[in-house]
């Protein structure tokens, strides 16, 4: 009995699942990252950079509220490639003065 066709179908199904899982809609994740960036305070956030790798997302924000801050929120899955995302603050620092660049 030749198992190659079954192995091929299983590999293609696994590849399709990983692609769907990794390239799916990120609207809810972006909202969670926005809330994490404000750290429970009322603030306005502006996304300045978004990067993606196999294990999660990194969002770099500029926040405006009590203080202007530059911060990075990293969102990763609970179990490597599966599970729900968890976002946490990974970098925090003062923002450069960009009052002339704001819209």
LINSUL-V175301 format. One record per helix or strand. SS is the DSSP state (2 for helix, 1 for strand). FROM is the first residue (numbers start at 1). TO is the last residue. Records with the same first field share a line. If there is no record, write none. Layout:
SS=FROM-TO ; FROM-TO
This chain:
2=4-22 ; 27-38
1=44-53 ; 56-64 ; 69-79 ; 82-94
